[in-house]
């Protein structure tokens, strides 16, 4: 039965959501403390937005090696776990559900984040992008190719971060496999030139994802694990579609059917790919035919277009990013057709309350 209402409840795995409006993961760079831990201010921010059916946190780094932005929170030590417990408590007290997005930036980092060492990536390549170092934007540099031991450690880091997330009270975790970061760097021919079991064929380039999932299903309920993918990312973050992009993502999503995940979180193309035959033009429509589980779709939706993608049956939930920054009560504004607050882009990544917890809700 097709769903036409954003406000209908939804089941993901064994978790009941009160609506189909998801707060998408968005880097906000407010963990400007020595521990890079979430704080009471972070808890206020997420608590304000707990009317979403599901919140997916900002990208949360799984290790020191994973860092690629300043002031982003981690989830690899006990201080960080305690910080995140503030957030999960705040959201749960208001009846919300929240997943932690687990993140490794790979080559999209800078030596300044790693005591002068080049960041780790599948291969020694330079994404040729501007990266956000502790002292401002800088040109990216050539990454270090991961050894097999590095890959094994990274899989272990994802596992430990997942265990930490559940200890912190999260309802689940979402692996960040999108937007040009480490997992997508393994998937893409633009960034993976390996000749071992993690390079070359579609199956090999996808291997790390399934290594991680196989480790996770031994320690947590796999129905509380999800993955985010951006199959038609092109010309952004050093990633472009290639002649095997469709084959690779079809393989990944087909195989994900065997895992019984909470959901897959897909992103429609960031750029116009209509002239690129190797790109998937309509992500939700394409993967609805392949994936048997729950699909969240993302990318510049509004209430009307979100309602349509649900009523067409192409997705089960829709995630919203920037609208949630400026509208903590986005669900109620959609419900009442109220005017949305405009976001202040100048405060997206700056420390403090301004542009973070001071946007007005309808009740104020």
C-alpha positions in Angstrom: 0.0 0.0 0.0 1.4 3.4 -1.0 1.9 5.9 1.8 0.7 9.5 1.0 1.2 11.1 4.4 4.5 12.3 5.9 2.8 12.1 9.3 2.0 8.4 9.3 4.0 6.2 11.7 6.6 3.9 10.3 8.5 0.8 11.5 12.2 0.5 10.8 13.4 -2.9 12.0 11.7 -3.1 15.4 11.6 0.6 16.0 8.4 2.5 15.7 8.7 6.1 14.4 6.0 8.6 14.9 6.3 10.1 11.4 8.2 9.7 8.2 10.2 13.0 8.5 13.8 12.3 9.2 16.5 14.9 10.3 19.4 14.3 8.0 23.0 14.2 9.3 24.7 17.6 9.1 28.1 18.7 10.3 27.8 21.5 12.8 31.3 21.7 14.3 30.2 22.6 17.9 32.4 20.1 19.7 35.1 22.8 20.3 36.5 21.2 23.4 39.7 19.2 24.0 37.9 15.8 24.1 35.9 16.6 20.9 32.8 15.4 22.8 29.2 16.4 22.4 28.0 18.8 25.1 24.9 20.1 26.8 24.6 22.6 24.0 24.5 19.7 21.5 21.8 18.0 23.6 19.7 21.2 23.5 20.1 21.3 19.7 19.0 17.7 19.1 16.3 17.8 21.8 14.7 20.8 20.1 14.3 18.7 16.9 13.1 15.5 18.6 9.7 15.7 16.9 11.3 14.3 13.8 10.4 10.6 13.3 14.1 9.9 13.3 17.2 12.0 13.9 20.5 10.9 12.3 23.3 12.7 14.0 26.1 14.7 12.3 29.0 12.6 11.1 30.7 11.2 14.2 34.3 10.1 13.7 35.2 6.6 14.7 38.9 7.2 15.5 41.7 9.8 15.4 42.5 8.5 11.9 39.0 9.3 10.8 39.1 13.1 11.5 38.8 15.4 8.6 37.1 18.6 10.0 37.7 20.7 13.1 35.4 20.5 16.1 33.5 17.5 15.0 32.5 15.0 17.7 33.9 11.5 18.1 32.7 8.3 19.5 35.9 6.4 20.2 36.6 7.1 23.8 34.7 7.1 27.1 34.5 10.9 27.4 32.8 11.0 24.0 30.4 8.2 24.9 29.4 10.2 28.0 28.9 13.3 25.9 26.6 11.5 23.5 24.6 10.1 26.4 23.4 13.6 27.1 22.0 13.8 23.6 20.3 10.4 23.5 18.7 11.2 26.9 17.4 14.6 25.7 15.9 13.1 22.5 14.4 10.1 24.3 12.9 12.3 27.0 10.9 14.0 24.2 9.8 10.8 22.6 12.3 10.9 19.7 14.5 8.3 18.1 18.1 8.9 17.2 20.8 7.0 15.2 24.5 7.9 15.3 26.2 8.4 11.9 29.6 6.8 11.9 32.2 8.5 9.8 35.7 8.2 8.4 36.7 11.0 6.1 39.6 9.1 4.4 41.5 11.3 1.9 39.2 14.2 2.5 41.3 15.4 5.4 44.6 17.2 5.9 47.9 16.4 7.6 47.2 19.1 10.1 44.5 16.8 11.6 47.0 13.9 11.9 50.2 15.4 13.4 51.7 16.0 10.0 50.9 12.6 8.6 49.0 12.3 5.3 45.4 11.0 5.9 44.6 7.4 5.2 42.7 6.3 2.0 42.3 3.2 -0.2 45.1 4.4 -2.4 47.7 7.2 -2.6 45.6 9.8 -4.4 44.8 13.5 -4.0 41.1 14.4 -4.2 42.2 17.9 -5.2 39.6 19.7 -3.1 39.7 22.4 -0.4 39.7 20.8 3.0 38.8 22.3 6.3 42.0 22.2 8.5 42.2 23.4 12.1 43.6 26.7 10.7 41.2 27.2 7.8 40.7 25.9 4.3 43.7 24.4 2.6 44.4 22.4 -0.5 44.1 18.6 0.0 47.3 16.5 -0.2 48.1 13.0 -1.5 46.8 10.4 1.0 48.6 7.4 2.3 47.5 4.1 0.8 46.0 1.9 3.6 47.8 -1.3 4.3 45.8 -4.5 4.9 46.5 -3.9 8.6 45.1 -0.3 8.3 42.0 -1.7 6.7 41.6 -4.4 9.5 42.0 -1.7 12.1 39.4 0.6 10.4 36.9 -2.3 10.4 37.6 -2.8 14.1 37.2 1.0 14.7 33.7 0.9 13.1 32.9 -2.1 15.3 34.1 -0.4 18.5 32.3 2.9 17.5 29.1 0.9 17.1 29.4 -0.7 20.5 30.1 2.7 21.9 27.0 4.2 20.2 24.8 1.6 21.8 26.5 2.2 25.2 25.7 5.9 24.7 22.0 5.0 24.3 21.5 5.4 20.5 18.7 3.5 18.9 21.0 2.5 16.1 23.9 3.5 13.8 24.1 4.7 10.2 27.4 3.9 8.4 28.5 6.9 6.3 29.1 5.4 2.9 28.4 8.6 0.9 29.6 12.0 -0.2 33.1 11.0 -1.1 34.3 9.8 2.3 36.3 6.7 3.0 33.8 4.0 2.2 32.8 5.7 -1.1 36.5 6.1 -1.8 36.8 2.3 -1.7 33.8 2.0 -4.0 35.0 4.4 -6.7 37.6 3.8 -9.4 38.6 7.5 -9.1 40.1 6.8 -5.7 40.7 3.0 -5.4 43.6 1.8 -7.5 44.4 -1.3 -5.3 45.3 -4.6 -6.9 44.6 -6.7 -3.8 41.3 -8.1 -2.4 40.1 -4.6 -1.8 40.5 -3.3 -5.3 39.8 -4.0 -9.0 36.5 -5.8 -9.2 33.1 -4.5 -8.0 33.0 -7.2 -5.4 36.5 -6.3 -4.1 35.8 -2.5 -4.0 32.7 -3.2 -2.0 34.4 -5.7 0.3 35.2 -3.3 3.2 31.5 -2.5 3.7 30.5 -6.1 4.1 33.5 -6.8 6.3 32.2 -4.1 8.6 28.6 -5.4 8.5 29.7 -9.0 9.2 31.6 -7.7 12.3 28.7 -5.7 13.5 26.1 -8.5 13.2 28.2 -10.5 15.7 28.0 -7.8 18.4 24.8 -5.8 17.9 21.3 -6.3 16.5 21.8 -5.8 12.7 18.2 -4.5 12.5 19.6 -1.4 14.3 22.3 -0.8 11.6 21.8 1.3 8.4 24.0 2.6 5.6 24.0 5.9 3.6 24.9 5.9 -0.1 25.3 8.5 -2.8 25.5 6.5 -6.0 25.4 9.4 -8.5 27.9 11.7 -6.8 29.8 13.2 -9.7 32.7 15.7 -9.8 32.4 16.4 -6.1 34.9 15.5 -3.3 37.2 13.9 -5.8 34.6 11.3 -6.9 32.9 10.8 -10.3 30.7 8.2 -11.8 32.4 5.6 -14.0 31.5 2.8 -16.3 31.0 0.4 -13.4 29.1 2.8 -11.0 25.7 1.3 -11.7 27.0 -2.2 -11.5 28.7 -1.6 -8.2 25.7 0.0 -6.5 23.3 -2.6 -7.8 25.6 -5.2 -6.4 25.9 -3.5 -3.0 22.1 -2.9 -2.6 21.2 -6.4 -3.8 23.6 -7.9 -1.3 22.2 -5.6 1.5 18.9 -7.4 1.1 20.6 -10.4 2.9 21.3 -8.3 6.1 17.9 -7.1 7.2 19.2 -3.5 8.0 17.1 -0.8 9.6 17.1 1.1 6.3 19.3 2.4 3.5 19.6 6.1 3.2 19.9 7.2 -0.4 20.7 10.6 -1.9 19.4 11.9 -5.2 22.1 13.4 -7.5 23.8 16.5 -6.2 24.4 17.8 -9.7 22.7 17.4 -13.1 23.7 14.0 -14.4 21.2 13.7 -17.2 23.9 13.8 -19.9 25.9 11.1 -18.2 24.7 7.6 -19.2 26.8 5.9 -16.5 24.9 7.8 -13.8 21.6 6.7 -12.2 19.2 9.5 -12.9 16.5 8.8 -10.3 18.0 7.1 -7.3 14.8 6.3 -5.3 13.0 4.8 -8.3 16.0 2.8 -9.4 16.7 1.2 -6.0 13.1 0.7 -5.0 13.1 -2.0 -7.7 16.1 -3.7 -6.1 15.9 -3.2 -2.3 13.3 -5.1 -0.3 13.7 -3.1 2.9 13.1 0.4 4.1 14.4 3.3 2.0 15.0 6.9 3.2 15.5 9.4 0.4 17.3 12.7 0.7 18.2 15.8 -1.4 16.5 19.2 -1.4 12.9 17.9 -0.8 10.1 20.1 0.5 6.8 19.1 1.9 5.1 18.7 -1.5 7.9 16.8 -3.2 8.4 14.6 -0.2 4.7 13.7 -0.1 4.9 12.8 -3.8 7.9 10.5 -3.4 6.1 8.6 -0.7 2.8 8.4 -2.5 4.6 7.2 -5.6 6.0 4.4 -3.5 9.6 5.1 -4.2 10.7 5.7 -0.6 9.3 5.1 2.9 10.7 8.1 4.6 12.3 11.5 3.5 15.2 13.2 5.2 15.6 17.0 5.4 18.9 18.7 6.1 19.0 22.5 6.0 15.3 23.0 6.8 16.0 21.4 10.2 18.8 23.7 11.0 16.6 26.8 10.9 13.3 25.1 12.0 13.6 23.0 15.1 9.8 22.4 14.8 9.9 21.5 11.1 7.4 18.7 11.6 4.8 21.1 13.1 5.5 23.7 10.4 4.9 21.1 7.7 1.7 19.9 9.6 0.3 23.5 9.7 1.7 24.8 6.5 3.6 27.5 8.4 6.3 29.6 6.9 9.8 28.3 7.4 12.6 30.2 9.0 15.5 31.1 6.7 18.9 29.6 7.7 22.0 31.7 8.3 24.7 29.9 6.4 27.4 32.1 8.1 26.7 30.2 11.3 26.5 26.6 10.0 30.0 25.7 11.3 30.8 28.3 13.9 31.0 27.6 17.7 28.3 28.6 20.1 24.5 29.0 20.3 24.1 31.5 17.5 22.6 29.8 14.4 22.4 26.6 16.4 19.9 26.6 19.2 18.4 30.1 18.8 16.1 29.7 15.9 12.5 30.4 17.0 9.8 27.8 17.0 6.1 28.5 16.5 5.5 28.2 20.2 7.9 31.1 20.9 
